[in-house]
């Protein structure tokens, strides 16, 4: 029997030394919340533990007969209320909830909320999705139809809800599996070409002390491929100057109308341990020195738990939009096209490929969601990531020279 063996009536967890934790699901309370009971027993074998589980289930109170408050005859609107209470509120990020709830409240529920779950057939779902392609469906007042990407988001949410109904044994199958939806064609993110990137880097290197943080952010995005949320949520505790590593373990998040908050990424594929180039170490150490001096002047207490990038005279982290706002005031002065921190991150991957770095290593280094990294289980960088660090440094050296003809002639 595995360490945690799930049964229809409960689960058994082997704690070792003859101890087993028994957990049974006994039904739903009046609020619609699933109820569980647990206890620990000491027995001589897995078989004995299974016998104790069955006995424990029989001994549990009469709530075991309480029916789930939703069934196939429940309307989609009532099911969504139950789904929010039982699943979404506890498991989704604030931004995900805000997006999904808005889609539900503004389009899905007004059109489909009155249907019973059993009535949500393929034609009904298909007809709703087709209606989203019609003019006038936009809620922002702009002309034109909804994008294929937006329509796909509506389909994905319906599919997710019905999948949960199947998992909870309310429905036998997810009928939206048979619905046809146009998959959006994703546009390639434009990046600065090599000469433009060279001009940007050389001018960023000349920024004054008061703008030093923007220089550091530029390099974290372009030479390490970090996301803006990861950069803005970075604290000094995550940086190991001695071992030249950066621990990407948290990110800053923002929901409209609410204060900034930090979310943990330790259980997410984006968690990773990355190597720092010598140049980045110097840039970060300089940023730390500048920040300590500024904190002393402002009467603020500094510690390793402070954010690497903060708002002026404050311990509050830099807002997620601050760098992009600065960058798009800076670029026109250099006659360079519009860019963003995301485009710099994308450029990292593009130029790494040009340097010959393995594609799998790049995705691992960037923490793409479709790769399950193993960084959380190791204490040092694997060899592929060290190659990424080395190639990143080589790419920077080559790009700087492009817009400095005098250096090329000297060689």
Buried (B, 14 or more C-beta within 10 A) or exposed (E): EEEEBEBEBBBBBBEEEEEBBBBBBBBBEEEEEEBEBEEEBEBEEBEBBBEBBBEBBEEBEEEBEBEBBBBBEBBBBBBBBBBBEBBBEEEBEEBEBBBBBEBBEEBBBEBBBEBBBBEBBEEBBBEBBEEBEEEEBBEEEEEEBBEBEBBBBBBBBBBBBBBBBBEBEBBEEBBBEEBEBEEEEEEEEEBBEBEBBBBBBBBBEEBEEEEBBBBBBBBBBBBBBBBBBBBBBBBBBBBEEEEBBBBBBBBBBBBEEEEBBBBEBEEBBBBBBBBBBEBBBEBBEBBBEBBEEBBEEEEBEBEEEBBBBBEEEEBEBBBBEBBBEBBBEBBEEEEBEEBBBBBBBBBBBBBBEEBEBBEEBBBBBBBBEEBEBEBBEEEEBBEBBEBBBBBBBEBBEBBBBBBEEEEEEEE
